[in-house]
């Protein structure tokens, strides 16, 4: 026998003594028994929960009709969808239990892999779409039903925009405020966002939202800070000022933005310090807040100009410069440089943010935009034309430089020029040929804009095209 410090003696073959082998076998049986008991408990919990739901929501004699109507809510046929919604609305409270159950349906192993098994077939159901439509119908059918409201609160875990929209329709309530204390951070964050969307109507929830500024979850703190700014309660100002010291940049940025929305003059000193924050997104939001509070462009614009070069905060900086408008004239040079570098897929549909900002700055941007019209790159010429169109009638000095672009070799430049000139000189009849051509474009957006201009400029030409 060989001595072992833990197990005593081993036999010559290195095996454990018989007693320990028996103990190991007993331990294995005990572990199996524990697993079996856990499975029983799990089955009991699921069964008990289902029984509780059935007790709360007894079956309706119209169960088959309601279930079929819920499935039809996701149909591609709009008439079938409308008919299903009318059916659920007609049955009213009877539909609520089934909509609640549909709201809680998620894909599981059976629905995911069941159809791969032989001789088994599950009907395909778009559960994501069903949950969305169920949330929508609950807000329509039972806006005062506490059970429906609680089900929607729990569904915030899915990050479903229809759930948030339904809760907004139902309005502020004690249940929504109570959701800010749920253990699941997804529910806390979702409830905070809904309350923020409700604005001043959610004033009673301000203390609970303030408490979330100390939440352990980062996303919850960000949502709470934004919500407090949207609600606009003066009592939230001191906690938001304190939140400017949060270690997470997104929380500091959200708090600064909210102080600006509230127009909190007592936050000026703290926000001025944030102009030196190491994170550009925080500096931009602090500059925006200070502009909204005291309209001091000299303080905000230099910070925003520096932020234009930041790949994360540059877009927000352009937006804020556009908000400042003519007072941001010192930023024109930097914005024009950004315009030369910015590329978007469909500029006439989604204009470059630099063009939008320059358009809001106004006439001061025109002298520096005119040279850009001669750029070698059609994308840059298009962006400059769009910016001048946003400037509008104040860009009349650019008209002689824009007119030749109606014959530009780039179709997109020609289209942008026709629309821009229609904004700058809406009575310029030289635009009629270009607008008539653009009104027949396959792009509905462009054709619609050109048609509207043509009806104003030359009703006869518009009538010839059938645009009365």
C-alpha positions in Angstrom: 0.0 0.0 0.0 1.2 3.5 -0.7 0.4 6.4 1.7 -1.4 9.4 0.2 -1.8 12.7 2.2 -5.4 13.2 1.2 -6.9 9.8 0.5 -5.0 7.6 3.0 -3.7 4.5 1.3 -3.6 3.4 -2.3 -3.3 -0.2 -3.3 -0.3 -1.2 -5.3 -2.1 -0.5 -8.6 -2.7 3.1 -7.5 -6.4 2.7 -7.0 -8.6 4.1 -4.2 -9.6 1.9 -1.4 -13.1 0.2 -1.7 -14.6 2.6 0.8 -13.7 5.6 -1.2 -14.9 4.0 -4.4 -18.3 3.4 -2.8 -18.4 7.0 -1.6 -17.6 8.2 -5.2 -20.4 6.1 -6.5 -22.8 7.5 -3.9 -21.7 11.0 -4.7 -22.4 10.4 -8.4 -25.9 9.1 -7.6 -26.4 12.1 -5.3 -25.4 14.5 -8.2 -27.8 12.7 -10.5 -30.6 13.0 -8.0 -29.9 16.7 -7.6 -30.2 17.2 -11.4 -33.4 15.2 -11.5 -34.8 17.4 -8.7 -33.8 20.6 -10.5 -35.5 19.4 -13.6 -38.7 18.6 -11.6 -38.5 22.1 -10.1 -38.1 23.7 -13.5 -41.0 21.8 -14.9 -43.1 22.8 -11.9 -42.2 26.4 -12.3 -43.1 26.4 -16.0 -46.3 24.5 -15.4 -47.3 26.7 -12.4 -46.6 29.9 -14.4 -48.7 28.6 -17.3 -51.5 27.7 -14.9 -51.3 31.1 -13.2 -51.5 32.8 -16.6 -54.5 30.6 -17.5 -56.1 31.6 -14.2 -55.5 35.2 -14.9 -56.6 35.0 -18.5 -59.3 32.3 -18.9 -59.8 30.9 -22.4 -62.4 32.6 -24.6 -65.0 30.8 -26.6 -63.6 32.7 -29.5 -60.0 31.5 -28.9 -59.6 30.1 -32.4 -60.8 33.3 -34.0 -58.5 35.4 -31.9 -55.4 33.3 -32.4 -56.0 33.3 -36.2 -56.5 37.1 -36.1 -53.2 37.6 -34.3 -51.4 35.6 -36.9 -53.1 37.5 -39.7 -51.7 40.8 -38.2 -48.4 40.0 -39.9 -49.9 39.1 -43.3 -48.6 40.8 -46.4 -52.2 41.5 -47.4 -53.2 44.9 -45.9 -56.9 44.1 -46.1 -56.3 40.9 -44.1 -54.3 42.9 -41.5 -57.1 45.5 -41.2 -59.7 42.8 -40.9 -57.7 41.0 -38.1 -57.3 44.3 -36.2 -61.0 45.0 -36.5 -61.8 41.5 -35.2 -59.5 41.9 -32.1 -60.9 45.4 -31.5 -64.5 44.0 -31.7 -63.7 41.2 -29.2 -62.0 43.8 -27.0 -61.0 42.4 -23.5 -61.4 38.9 -24.7 -58.4 39.4 -27.0 -56.1 40.8 -24.3 -55.0 37.4 -22.8 -54.0 36.1 -26.2 -52.2 39.3 -27.2 -50.3 39.2 -23.9 -49.2 35.6 -24.6 -48.2 36.6 -28.2 -46.2 39.4 -26.7 -44.2 36.8 -24.7 -43.6 34.3 -27.5 -39.9 33.8 -28.4 -38.1 31.3 -30.5 -37.0 28.2 -28.7 -35.1 25.0 -29.5 -38.3 23.3 -30.7 -39.3 26.1 -33.1 -35.7 26.5 -34.3 -34.8 22.9 -34.9 -38.1 21.0 -34.8 -38.7 21.1 -38.5 -35.3 19.4 -39.1 -36.6 16.3 -37.3 -38.2 13.6 -39.5 -42.0 13.4 -39.5 -42.3 16.7 -37.6 -43.5 20.0 -39.0 -44.2 23.2 -37.2 -46.0 26.0 -39.0 -43.7 29.0 -39.7 -44.5 32.0 -37.6 -42.7 35.4 -37.6 -42.5 35.8 -33.9 -40.7 39.1 -34.0 -43.5 40.6 -36.2 -46.2 39.0 -34.0 -44.8 40.6 -30.9 -44.7 44.0 -32.6 -48.3 43.8 -33.7 -49.4 42.4 -30.4 -47.9 45.4 -28.6 -49.6 47.8 -31.0 -53.0 46.2 -30.5 -52.7 46.1 -26.7 -52.3 49.9 -26.7 -55.3 50.3 -29.0 -57.6 47.7 -27.3 -56.8 48.0 -23.6 -54.9 51.2 -22.8 -56.3 51.1 -19.2 -55.7 47.3 -18.6 -53.1 47.0 -15.8 -52.2 43.4 -16.9 -51.6 44.5 -20.5 -49.4 47.4 -19.2 -47.4 45.1 -17.0 -46.9 42.7 -19.9 -45.6 45.6 -22.1 -43.2 46.7 -19.4 -41.7 43.2 -19.2 -41.5 43.1 -23.0 -39.0 46.1 -22.8 -36.4 43.4 -22.5 -36.8 42.7 -26.2 -35.8 46.3 -27.2 -38.8 46.3 -29.4 -39.7 49.8 -30.7 -43.4 48.9 -31.0 -43.4 48.1 -27.2 -42.1 51.5 -26.4 -44.5 53.2 -28.8 -47.4 51.3 -27.2 -46.3 52.4 -23.7 -46.0 56.0 -24.9 -49.6 55.8 -26.2 -50.8 54.6 -22.8 -49.0 57.5 -21.1 -47.3 57.9 -17.8 -48.3 55.7 -14.9 -47.2 54.3 -11.6 -46.3 51.0 -13.2 -44.0 52.7 -15.7 -42.3 54.5 -12.9 -42.0 51.3 -10.9 -40.3 49.7 -13.9 -37.3 51.9 -13.2 -36.7 49.7 -10.2 -36.8 46.3 -12.0 -33.7 44.1 -11.6 -33.3 43.7 -15.4 -31.3 46.7 -16.7 -33.0 46.4 -20.1 -36.3 47.1 -18.5 -34.9 50.0 -16.5 -33.3 51.5 -19.6 -36.4 51.0 -21.7 -38.7 52.6 -19.1 -36.4 55.6 -18.8 -36.5 56.1 -22.5 -40.2 55.9 -22.7 -40.6 58.4 -19.8 -38.2 60.7 -21.6 -40.3 60.5 -24.8 -43.4 61.5 -22.7 -41.6 64.7 -21.8 -43.1 67.0 -19.2 -46.0 64.6 -18.7 -43.6 62.3 -16.9 -42.8 64.9 -14.3 -43.9 62.7 -11.4 -41.2 60.2 -12.4 -38.3 62.6 -11.9 -37.2 61.4 -8.5 -37.0 57.8 -9.8 -35.1 58.9 -12.8 -32.6 61.0 -10.7 -32.0 57.8 -8.7 -31.0 56.0 -11.9 -28.1 58.5 -12.4 -26.3 56.3 -9.9 -27.3 53.0 -11.5 -24.6 50.4 -11.8 -25.5 49.8 -15.5 -24.0 52.3 -17.9 -26.8 52.3 -20.5 -29.3 53.0 -17.8 -27.5 56.0 -16.5 -27.3 57.4 -20.1 -31.0 56.9 -20.7 -31.9 58.4 -17.4 -29.8 61.5 -18.0 -31.4 62.0 -21.4 -34.9 61.5 -20.0 -34.4 64.1 -17.3 -33.5 66.7 -20.0 -36.6 65.7 -22.0 -38.9 66.0 -19.0 -37.3 69.3 -18.2 -37.9 69.5 -14.4 -35.8 72.1 -12.6 -35.3 69.7 -9.7 -33.2 67.5 -12.0 -30.5 70.2 -12.5 -28.3 69.6 -9.5 -28.1 65.8 -10.0 -27.3 66.4 -13.7 -24.5 68.8 -12.8 -23.2 66.1 -10.5 -23.4 63.5 -13.3 -21.0 65.6 -15.3 -18.3 63.9 -13.2 -19.4 60.4 -14.2 -16.5 58.2 -15.4 -18.4 57.3 -18.5 -18.1 59.9 -21.3 -21.6 59.0 -22.7 -23.2 59.8 -19.3 -21.3 63.1 -19.1 -22.4 64.0 -22.7 -26.0 63.1 -22.0 -26.0 65.1 -18.8 -24.5 68.2 -20.6 -27.1 67.9 -23.4 -29.9 67.7 -20.9 -28.7 70.8 -19.0 -28.9 72.6 -22.3 -32.4 71.4 -23.0 -33.5 72.6 -19.5 -31.7 75.9 -20.1 -30.1 75.5 -16.7 -28.2 78.8 -16.1 -26.8 77.4 -12.8 -24.9 74.8 -14.9 -22.8 77.3 -16.9 -19.7 77.0 -14.7 -19.7 73.2 -14.7 -20.4 73.1 -18.5 -17.6 75.6 -19.2 -15.2 73.2 -17.4 -16.5 70.4 -19.7 -15.3 72.3 -22.7 -11.8 70.9 -21.8 -13.1 67.3 -21.3 -10.7 64.7 -22.9 -13.6 63.3 -24.9 -14.8 65.2 -28.0 -18.4 64.1 -27.7 -18.6 65.6 -24.2 -17.0 68.9 -25.4 -19.5 69.1 -28.3 -22.5 68.6 -26.0 -21.2 71.1 -23.5 -20.7 73.7 -26.2 -24.3 73.0 -27.5 -25.7 73.4 -23.9 -23.8 76.7 -23.4 -25.1 78.0 -26.7 -28.7 77.1 -25.7 -28.3 78.7 -22.3 -26.5 82.0 -23.0 -26.2 82.1 -26.8 -22.5 82.8 -26.6 -21.1 81.7 -30.0 -17.6 83.0 -29.2 -17.4 80.3 -26.5 -19.0 77.4 -28.4 -17.9 77.8 -32.0 -14.1 77.3 -31.5 -14.7 74.1 -29.6 -17.0 72.8 -32.4 -14.5 73.7 -35.1 -11.8 71.6 -33.4 -14.3 68.8 -33.0 -15.1 68.7 -36.8 -11.9 66.6 -37.3 -13.0 64.0 -34.8 -14.5 60.9 -36.5 -16.9 60.2 -33.7 -18.0 63.7 -32.7 -17.6 65.5 -36.1 -21.2 64.8 -37.2 -22.7 66.1 -34.0 -20.4 69.2 -34.2 -21.8 70.0 -37.7 -25.3 69.6 -36.4 -24.7 72.1 -33.5 -23.0 74.6 -35.8 -26.1 74.4 -38.0 -28.2 75.0 -34.9 -26.2 78.1 -34.1 -26.7 79.3 -37.6 -25.4 82.7 -38.8 -23.6 83.3 -35.6 -21.3 80.4 -36.6 -19.9 82.3 -39.6 -16.3 81.8 -38.2 -16.8 78.0 -38.9 -17.5 78.4 -42.6 -13.9 77.6 -43.7 -13.8 74.5 -41.6 -17.2 73.4 -42.8 -16.3 73.9 -46.4 -13.2 71.8 -45.9 -15.4 69.1 -44.3 -17.7 69.4 -47.3 -14.9 68.6 -49.7 -14.0 65.5 -47.8 -17.5 64.2 -46.9 -19.1 61.5 -49.0 -22.6 60.1 -48.8 -24.3 57.5 -51.0 -27.3 59.5 -52.3 -26.7 63.2 -51.5 -30.0 64.3 -52.9 -31.8 62.0 -50.6 -29.5 62.2 -47.5 -27.6 65.5 -47.9 -24.1 65.8 -46.4 -24.3 67.1 -42.9 -21.7 69.8 -43.9 -24.1 71.1 -46.5 -26.9 71.2 -44.0 -24.8 73.2 -41.6 -23.6 75.6 -44.2 -27.1 76.1 -45.4 -28.1 77.1 -41.9 -25.2 79.5 -41.5 -26.6 81.3 -44.5 -25.2 84.1 -46.7 -21.8 84.1 -45.0 -21.1 80.7 -46.5 -21.8 81.7 -50.2 -18.4 83.3 -51.1 -16.5 80.2 -49.9 -18.9 77.8 -51.6 -18.7 79.4 -55.1 -15.1 78.2 -55.8 -16.1 74.6 -54.7 -18.5 74.5 -57.7 -15.5 74.2 -59.9 -14.1 71.1 -58.1 -12.8 68.3 -60.3 -14.9 65.8 -58.3 -18.7 65.6 -59.2 -19.5 64.5 -55.6 -18.0 67.7 -54.3 -19.7 69.9 -56.8 -23.0 68.2 -55.9 -22.5 68.9 -52.2 -21.7 72.5 -52.8 -24.8 72.9 -55.0 -26.9 71.3 -52.3 -25.5 73.7 -49.6 -26.3 76.7 -51.8 -29.8 75.4 -52.3 -30.2 75.2 -48.5 -29.0 78.8 -48.2 -31.9 79.7 -50.4 -32.6 83.2 -51.7 -29.6 84.7 -49.9 -27.4 82.7 -52.3 -28.5 84.8 -55.3 -24.8 85.8 -55.9 -24.1 82.2 -56.8 -26.7 82.0 -59.6 -24.3 83.0 -62.4 -22.0 80.2 -61.3 -24.8 77.7 -60.9 -26.5 78.1 -64.3 -23.6 76.5 -66.3 -24.0 73.4 -64.1 -27.4 72.7 -65.6 -25.3 71.2 -68.5 -22.7 69.5 -66.2 -21.5 66.1 -67.5 -22.7 64.6 -64.2 -26.4 63.8 -64.0 -26.4 64.2 -60.2 -24.9 67.7 -60.5 -27.5 68.7 -63.1 -30.3 67.4 -60.9 -29.0 69.1 -57.8 -28.5 72.4 -59.7 -32.1 72.5 -61.0 -33.5 71.9 -57.5 -31.1 74.4 -55.9 -31.8 77.2 -58.4 -35.5 76.5 -57.8 -34.9 77.4 -54.2 -32.7 80.4 -54.8 -34.7 81.9 -57.7 -38.2 80.3 -57.7 -39.3 82.7 -60.5 -36.4 82.0 -62.9 -38.1 80.7 -66.1 -34.8 79.5 -67.5 -35.2 76.5 -65.2 -38.3 75.2 -66.9 -36.6 72.8 -69.4 -34.4 71.3 -66.6 -37.4 71.0 -64.3 -39.5 69.4 -67.0 -36.9 66.7 -67.5 -36.4 66.2 -63.8 -40.2 65.9 -63.2 -40.1 62.7 -65.4 -37.2 61.1 -63.4 -37.6 57.6 -62.1 -36.7 58.8 -58.6 -40.1 59.7 -57.0 -38.4 62.1 -54.6 -36.7 64.1 -57.2 -39.6 64.0 -59.6 -41.9 65.2 -56.8 -39.7 68.1 -55.9 -39.2 69.2 -59.5 -43.0 68.9 -60.2 -43.8 71.1 -57.2 -41.3 73.8 -58.5 -42.6 73.5 -62.0 -46.3 73.9 -61.0 -45.3 77.2 -59.3 -43.0 78.4 -62.0 -44.9 77.4 -65.2 -48.4 75.9 -64.6 -48.9 75.5 -68.3 -45.8 73.3 -68.7 -46.8 71.4 -65.6 -50.2 70.7 -67.1 -48.6 69.5 -70.3 -46.9 66.8 -68.2 -50.1 66.0 -66.4 -49.0 67.6 -63.2 -52.1 69.7 -62.5 
